[in-house]
Amino acid sequence: MKEITCIVIGGGYAGINAVKALQQAFANKANGKSLRLILINKEPHHFRKVLLFKPPAGEADIALCL
């Protein structure tokens, strides 16, 4: 069994969506191989800036990563 390694640099919106797309594409065409995904990012967390409007609009609570 061979392993395919894919490295994605950048854990922003595009990087996370690329990882999700690779997982879905590989799940359909595995052919007995395993997929190893490596996501490299300078931050230890992902900050979704597009959701910043929700707390002021009263749709969500504010939570901080510790």
C-alpha positions in Angstrom: 0.0 0.0 0.0 1.5 3.3 -1.0 0.9 6.6 0.8 0.4 9.9 -1.0 1.5 12.9 0.9 0.1 16.3 0.1 1.4 19.5 1.7 -0.9 22.6 1.8 0.9 25.8 2.8 -1.4 28.4 4.5 -4.2 27.6 6.8 -6.5 30.4 5.8 -9.8 30.1 4.1 -8.3 28.8 0.8 -6.0 26.4 2.5 -8.7 24.8 4.7 -11.0 24.5 1.7 -8.2 22.9 -0.3 -7.7 20.3 2.4 -11.5 19.6 2.5 -11.6 19.3 -1.3 -8.6 16.9 -1.4 -10.2 14.7 1.3 -13.4 14.5 -0.7 -11.7 13.9 -4.0 -9.4 11.2 -2.6 -12.2 9.4 -0.7 -13.9 8.8 -4.1 -10.7 7.6 -5.9 -8.6 5.8 -3.2 -7.5 2.8 -5.2 -6.0 1.2 -2.1 -3.8 4.1 -1.3 -3.8 6.2 1.8 -3.7 10.0 1.8 -1.5 12.0 4.3 -2.4 15.7 4.4 0.0 18.2 6.0 -1.3 21.7 6.6 1.4 24.3 7.4 0.3 27.6 8.9 2.1 30.2 11.0 -0.8 30.4 13.5 -1.9 27.5 15.8 -5.6 28.4 15.1 -7.9 29.5 12.3 -9.6 32.9 12.7 -12.7 33.2 10.5 -12.9 37.0 9.8 -16.1 36.6 7.8 -18.0 35.7 11.1 -17.0 38.9 12.9 -20.4 40.5 12.2 -22.3 38.0 14.2 -21.6 39.2 17.8 -22.6 42.8 17.1 -25.7 41.6 15.3 -26.6 39.6 18.4 -26.4 36.2 16.5 -23.5 34.7 18.5 -21.5 35.0 21.7 -17.9 36.2 21.8 -15.3 33.4 22.6 -11.6 33.7 22.8 -9.0 31.0 22.0 -6.7 30.4 25.0 
